Amino acid sequence: MKRVLLLVLMLLSFSAYSQTVHFMLFAATNDADLGTAAENVKKYFTYTFVPSLRNNSGMSVSANYYCGSDFSKSKLESVLGNLYSNSNDVIIFYFYGHGFNDCRPACPNPNNYPTITLGTNEGPINPRMKSELDIFNTLKAKPHKLLITIAECCNRCMGGSCTPMSIIVPNPAVDLSAQKIRQLFSATGDYIVSSSSKGEYSFSGNMGFFTSGFKNALEEELSSTRSGYPSWTSIFSNAASKTTAMASKHDFEGGKCVQHPQWKKETTSPSSTIENLPSLYDNGCEYVDLGLPSGTLWASCNVGASNPWDYGYYFAWGETKSKLDYSWSTYIYCKRHSTKIIKYCSDDNISELQSVDDVATILLGNNWCMPTKTQWDELMCKCIWIWSKRGYIIKSKNNGNQIVLPLAGYKIGKTLYYDGSMANYWSSSLDTRGRDCAWILTFGDGISQKIINDLRCRGHSVRPVRNIN
């Protein structure tokens, strides 16, 4: 009985530590006008989008599709109310169906985003409608790192709709990069997107014009042949351009179709003050040449960050996935106690992280790794360190190029300490004096940068480096 209970607790713990993509699709598959297009939208997400995430994101995926009798406001309210998420999760809400812009004088919260309608197109509309902005704000209140709400529907004032056109929307297949998928879904931010601007229709053929544009823009951004780091900003901008271009090729009501998708990032990181960051990339990760004697090239962002001042993820030393609890009881290279370490210990005499245990190598490829203690020493000695309220700006003495190291704090157990006032960055070098510690760079408000040791089980930031071949 005790063994069964222990197994259950272990499974529950694993579930709690994993990162999850919560994907929700509401599609009007039973609608007389939009049903066929809605089915094709559902097929895309069911057989292409979601499997790509499951196979490549490194996150667990909870995907739910609400169609037919589940395409209702009561189901939507239930789904929103019962969604439980963690701070490292991704939440994606996608709607395909009818909608309008609530331009009524009595509208409690007039805005540029559509109000969606659910259920059948019969009876009073008030019990069937829900503002996309309300959905966005409800989900924004849930713990998450990345939130995206997308509504593909008309955005005109109440009244009027357009039927799908008898056209086949092109959707070419693209070879996707698993690495870029992981990078894209490591981003942070809150995005609200609608397929048309206020006062416009949303058009469709065998698939919604916007869904097609989004699909193609996403696949172009994640293509294995594309250089650079993927971003949602680029995807939504490209999807909007593709949708507008597709609409302009077709006639409607005596003229050309007009459709301009809109989107915004509701929460953005403060603007960076660093300058002279060259656009150099390797395997999608931006790096900076600081002219160091060793030739070491430093990544511009922490692992898991989408811009230089973002904190990114936290990792225990030698682990390649972030988690919720950073303690010896969850550390993979010990038997629940610091005295029972099973790798990088006196038995194997290994003092530097191997590539299979280096999160930078695993996520970014063989050219990348965590910096050694020696490389951190070189960065401190050969660059000018300029303090700012958000961390250090590190400027090369040789060529003036710069990187920044944000005050990301650190994690002990389940608690984040001193974010915004202190930072710890792992090296790949073990402190061989005791084997339960590795070397870190530490600094903070009133604490000059220095190399110290810290327990391997704790959660610290990782800044990758790339060596010149």
C-alpha positions in Angstrom: 0.0 0.0 0.0 2.8 2.4 0.9 4.5 1.7 -2.5 1.3 2.5 -4.4 0.9 5.7 -2.4 4.5 6.7 -3.1 4.0 6.0 -6.8 0.9 8.2 -6.9 2.7 11.0 -5.1 5.6 10.8 -7.6 3.2 10.9 -10.5 1.4 13.9 -9.1 4.7 15.6 -8.4 5.9 15.0 -12.0 2.6 16.5 -13.3 3.0 19.6 -11.1 6.5 20.3 -12.3 5.8 19.9 -16.0 5.0 22.9 -18.2 1.8 22.7 -20.1 0.3 24.3 -23.3 -3.5 24.8 -22.7 -5.0 24.9 -26.1 -8.8 25.7 -26.6 -10.6 25.8 -29.9 -14.2 26.9 -30.2 -15.4 26.3 -33.8 -18.8 26.7 -35.4 -18.8 23.4 -37.2 -22.6 23.1 -37.2 -23.1 26.5 -38.7 -24.9 26.5 -42.1 -22.6 29.0 -43.6 -19.3 28.5 -41.8 -19.5 24.8 -41.0 -17.2 23.4 -43.7 -14.5 26.1 -43.1 -14.8 25.5 -39.4 -14.2 21.8 -39.8 -11.1 22.6 -41.8 -9.8 25.0 -39.2 -10.4 22.2 -36.6 -8.6 19.7 -38.8 -5.5 22.0 -39.0 -5.2 22.4 -35.3 -6.1 18.7 -34.6 -3.8 17.1 -37.1 -1.0 19.6 -37.6 -0.6 22.4 -35.0 -1.2 20.4 -31.8 0.9 17.3 -32.9 3.8 19.6 -33.7 3.6 21.1 -30.2 3.4 17.6 -28.6 6.3 16.3 -30.6 8.7 19.3 -30.4 7.9 21.9 -27.7 9.2 19.9 -24.7 5.9 20.7 -22.9 2.9 18.7 -22.2 -0.2 19.7 -24.3 -3.8 19.8 -23.2 -5.9 20.3 -26.3 -9.7 20.6 -26.2 -12.0 21.3 -29.1 -15.5 22.7 -28.5 -17.8 22.1 -31.5 -21.3 21.0 -32.1 -23.3 21.0 -28.9 -20.3 22.2 -26.9 -20.1 25.3 -29.0 -22.1 27.3 -26.4 -21.6 30.3 -24.1 -22.3 28.1 -21.1 -19.5 25.7 -22.1 -17.1 28.7 -22.7 -17.9 30.1 -19.3 -17.3 26.7 -17.7 -14.0 26.2 -19.6 -12.7 29.6 -18.6 -13.7 29.2 -15.0 -12.2 25.7 -14.6 -8.9 26.3 -16.2 -6.0 25.7 -13.8 -2.6 26.7 -14.9 0.9 27.4 -13.6 3.2 30.4 -14.0 5.3 28.6 -16.7 2.3 27.5 -18.8 1.1 28.7 -22.2 -2.6 29.5 -22.8 -4.0 29.6 -26.3 -7.6 30.4 -27.0 -8.8 30.2 -30.7 -12.3 31.0 -31.9 -13.7 30.5 -35.4 -17.3 31.5 -36.0 -19.6 34.6 -36.2 -19.1 37.8 -34.4 -19.6 41.5 -34.4 -18.4 44.7 -32.8 -20.6 45.8 -30.0 -21.2 49.5 -31.0 -24.3 49.9 -28.9 -24.4 53.1 -26.7 -25.2 50.7 -23.8 -22.1 48.6 -24.4 -20.4 48.4 -21.0 -16.9 48.2 -22.5 -16.6 49.5 -26.1 -13.4 48.5 -27.8 -11.9 47.6 -31.1 -12.0 43.8 -30.7 -15.0 41.7 -31.7 -17.8 40.1 -29.6 -18.1 36.4 -30.5 -21.4 34.6 -30.7 -21.9 31.0 -29.8 -24.7 28.4 -30.2 -27.1 28.5 -33.1 -28.1 31.7 -34.9 -31.5 31.6 -33.4 -33.1 33.4 -30.5 -31.9 36.5 -28.6 -28.2 37.3 -29.1 -27.4 38.6 -25.6 -27.3 35.1 -24.0 -25.0 33.9 -26.7 -22.3 36.6 -26.9 -19.0 37.2 -25.2 -16.5 39.9 -25.8 -13.0 38.7 -26.9 -11.5 41.3 -24.6 -13.4 39.8 -21.7 -12.0 36.4 -22.6 -8.5 37.8 -22.8 -8.8 39.6 -19.4 -10.2 36.4 -17.8 -7.3 34.3 -19.1 -4.8 37.0 -18.3 -5.7 36.7 -14.6 -4.6 33.0 -14.7 -1.0 32.1 -14.0 0.9 31.8 -17.3 4.1 32.9 -19.1 2.5 33.2 -22.6 -1.2 34.0 -23.5 -2.6 34.2 -26.9 -6.3 34.8 -27.7 -7.4 34.8 -31.4 -10.9 35.5 -32.7 -11.6 34.8 -36.4 -15.0 36.4 -36.9 -16.5 39.5 -38.4 -15.9 42.8 -36.5 -18.6 45.0 -38.0 -21.2 46.8 -35.9 -24.2 44.6 -35.2 -26.0 43.4 -38.3 -24.7 41.9 -41.6 -22.6 38.9 -42.3 -20.8 37.4 -45.3 -21.0 33.8 -46.6 -17.8 31.9 -47.4 -16.5 32.2 -51.0 -16.1 29.2 -53.3 -12.3 29.3 -53.3 -9.6 26.9 -52.1 -7.2 28.6 -49.7 -3.6 27.4 -50.5 -1.8 25.8 -47.6 1.6 24.4 -48.7 3.5 22.0 -46.4 6.7 23.3 -44.8 9.5 21.4 -43.0 9.5 22.7 -39.5 12.4 23.1 -37.1 11.8 21.4 -33.7 14.4 23.8 -32.2 12.5 26.9 -33.4 9.2 25.5 -32.0 10.9 25.2 -28.6 12.3 28.7 -28.9 8.9 30.2 -29.9 7.0 28.7 -27.1 9.6 29.8 -24.6 8.5 33.4 -25.2 6.6 35.5 -22.7 3.8 38.0 -23.2 0.0 38.5 -23.5 -1.3 38.8 -27.1 -4.9 39.6 -28.2 -5.6 39.1 -31.9 -8.6 39.4 -34.2 -9.0 38.5 -37.8 -10.3 42.0 -38.8 -10.3 45.5 -37.7 -13.4 47.3 -36.2 -16.0 47.8 -39.0 -14.7 45.0 -41.2 -15.9 41.5 -42.3 -13.8 38.4 -42.0 -13.7 36.3 -45.1 -13.2 32.6 -45.7 -13.1 30.0 -48.4 -12.6 26.4 -47.5 -10.8 27.8 -44.5 -10.8 31.2 -42.9 -8.5 33.7 -44.6 -6.9 34.6 -41.3 -6.3 31.0 -40.2 -4.7 30.3 -43.5 -2.5 33.4 -43.1 -1.7 32.5 -39.5 -0.8 28.9 -40.5 1.5 30.0 -43.3 3.2 32.7 -41.3 3.7 30.3 -38.4 5.3 27.7 -40.7 7.5 30.3 -42.4 8.7 31.5 -39.0 9.5 27.9 -37.9 10.9 26.7 -41.2 14.2 24.9 -40.9 15.6 27.0 -43.7 14.9 30.4 -42.0 17.6 32.1 -40.0 17.1 34.1 -36.8 15.1 33.7 -33.6 11.3 33.1 -34.1 8.9 35.6 -32.6 5.2 36.0 -32.2 5.5 39.6 -33.3 6.8 38.5 -36.7 4.2 35.8 -37.0 1.2 38.1 -36.3 2.5 40.8 -38.5 3.1 38.4 -41.4 -0.3 36.7 -40.8 -2.0 40.1 -41.0 -0.2 41.0 -44.3 -1.1 37.6 -45.8 -4.7 37.9 -44.8 -5.1 41.4 -46.2 -3.4 40.4 -49.5 -5.6 37.3 -49.9 -8.7 39.3 -49.3 -7.8 42.0 -51.8 -7.8 39.4 -54.6 -11.5 38.8 -54.3 -14.6 40.8 -55.0 -17.3 41.6 -52.5 -20.3 44.0 -52.6 -19.1 45.8 -55.8 -15.5 46.1 -54.7 -12.6 44.2 -53.3 -12.7 42.5 -50.0 -11.2 44.6 -47.2 -9.8 42.8 -44.2 -7.0 44.0 -41.9 -6.3 41.8 -38.9 -5.3 43.5 -35.7 -3.2 42.4 -32.7 -1.3 43.9 -29.8 1.0 42.7 -27.1 -0.9 43.8 -24.0 2.1 43.5 -21.6 5.6 44.3 -22.9 8.9 44.3 -21.2 10.5 47.7 -20.6 12.6 48.9 -23.5 16.2 48.0 -23.4 18.9 50.6 -23.1 21.7 48.6 -24.6 23.1 49.5 -28.0 25.4 48.0 -30.7 23.9 44.5 -30.5 24.8 43.0 -33.9 22.4 40.6 -35.6 24.5 37.4 -35.5 22.7 34.1 -35.1 23.6 30.4 -34.7 20.7 27.9 -34.8 18.3 30.7 -34.2 20.0 32.1 -31.1 21.4 35.6 -31.2 25.0 36.1 -30.0 27.4 39.0 -29.5 31.1 39.1 -30.3 32.7 41.0 -27.4 36.2 40.6 -28.9 37.4 38.4 -26.1 40.9 36.7 -26.3 39.4 33.2 -26.0 37.0 33.9 -29.0 34.0 33.1 -26.8 30.7 34.5 -28.2 28.0 35.3 -25.7 24.3 34.8 -26.3 22.3 38.0 -26.0 19.5 36.4 -23.9 19.1 33.9 -21.0 17.8 30.5 -21.9 14.0 30.8 -22.1 14.0 34.6 -22.6 12.7 36.4 -25.7 14.6 39.6 -25.2 17.8 40.6 -23.4 16.1 41.9 -20.3 13.7 39.0 -19.9 14.6 36.6 -17.0 14.1 33.4 -18.9 13.9 30.0 -17.1 15.6 28.6 -14.0 17.5 25.4 -13.9 19.2 23.1 -11.4 22.8 22.4 -12.3 23.0 19.6 -14.9 19.2 19.5 -15.5 17.8 20.4 -18.9 14.2 21.2 -17.9 12.8 23.9 -15.7 10.4 22.9 -12.9 8.5 24.2 -9.9 10.5 22.8 -7.0 14.3 23.3 -6.8 15.4 21.0 -3.9 17.4 17.9 -3.3 14.2 15.9 -3.3 13.6 16.7 -7.0 17.2 16.8 -8.2 17.8 14.1 -10.8 21.4 13.4 -9.8 21.0 12.5 -6.2 18.8 10.1 -4.1 16.8 12.9 -2.4 19.8 14.1 -0.3 23.0 16.0 -0.9 25.1 13.2 0.6 23.8 10.7 -2.0 24.8 12.3 -5.3 25.0 9.8 -8.2 26.7 11.8 -11.0 29.5 14.4 -11.0 30.7 12.9 -7.8 33.7 11.1 -6.4 32.7 7.9 -8.1 33.0 9.3 -11.7 35.5 12.2 -11.1 33.8 14.4 -13.8 34.2 18.1 -13.0 32.6 19.7 -16.1 29.1 19.3 -17.4 28.8 16.8 -20.2 26.8 17.9 -23.3 23.9 15.5 -22.5 23.4 17.5 -19.2 24.0 21.0 -20.6 20.7 22.8 -21.2 22.3 25.2 -23.6 23.6 22.3 -25.8 20.3 20.4 -25.6 18.2 23.4 -26.6 20.5 25.3 -28.9 22.7 22.7 -30.5 26.3 21.4 -30.3 27.9 24.9 -30.9 26.4 26.1 -27.6 27.1 25.3 -24.0 27.0 26.8 -20.5 30.0 29.0 -19.7 32.8 27.6 -17.7 34.1 29.3 -14.6 37.1 30.4 -16.7 34.8 32.1 -19.2 33.0 34.0 -16.5 36.3 35.1 -15.1 37.3 36.4 -18.6 34.0 38.3 -19.0 34.6 40.0 -15.7 38.2 40.9 -16.4 38.0 41.9 -20.1 34.8 43.9 -20.1 33.4 47.1 -18.5 30.5 46.3 -16.1 28.0 49.1 -16.0 25.3 48.9 -13.3 21.7 49.7 -14.1 18.5 49.3 -12.1 17.7 46.1 -14.1 21.1 44.4 -14.0 24.5 44.8 -15.6 25.3 46.1 -19.0 28.6 44.5 -20.0 30.6 46.4 -22.6 33.6 45.1 -24.5 36.9 47.0 -24.0 37.9 46.0 -27.5 35.0 46.6 -29.9 32.3 48.4 -27.8 29.7 45.6 -28.3 27.5 44.9 -25.3 25.3 42.3 -23.6 23.1 42.6 -20.5 22.6 40.3 -17.5 19.2 40.9 -15.9 18.4 40.6 -12.2 16.5 37.4 -12.5 16.7 36.3 -8.9 17.0 32.6 -8.1 14.8 29.7 -6.9 15.1 27.6 -3.7 12.4 25.0 -3.3 9.2 26.5 -4.9 10.1 30.2 -4.1 11.6 32.8 -6.3 13.9 35.1 -4.3 15.3 38.6 -5.0 14.0 38.9 -8.6 14.7 42.5 -9.6 17.5 42.9 -7.1 19.9 40.0 -7.5 21.0 37.3 -10.0 22.9 34.0 -10.1 24.2 32.5 -13.3 25.4 28.9 -13.6 28.8 27.9 -14.9 29.4 24.4 -16.2 32.2 23.9 -13.6 31.8 21.7 -10.6 33.3 22.8 -7.2 35.3 19.6 -6.7 35.9 20.3 -3.0 32.5 19.0 -2.0 30.7 17.8 -5.1 27.3 19.2 -3.9 28.1 22.6 -5.3 29.0 24.2 -8.7 30.4 27.6 -9.5 28.1 30.5 -10.2 28.4 34.2 -11.1 26.5 36.3 -8.6 25.7 40.0 -8.3 23.0 42.3 -7.1 22.0 45.7 -5.8 25.0 46.6 -3.7 26.8 43.3 -4.4 29.6 43.4 -6.9 30.0 40.6 -9.5 32.0 37.6 -8.2 32.3 33.9 -8.6 31.1 31.8 -5.7 29.8 28.2 -5.3 26.2 27.2 -4.6 24.1 24.1 -4.2 23.5 22.2 -7.4 19.8 21.7 -6.7 18.9 25.4 -6.7 17.3 27.2 -9.7 19.6 29.7 -11.4 19.7 31.4 -14.7 21.7 30.2 -17.7 23.4 32.4 -20.3 24.8 30.3 -23.2 28.1 30.8 -24.9 29.3 29.8 -28.4 32.8 29.1 -29.3 34.3 30.1 -32.6 34.9 27.0 -34.8 
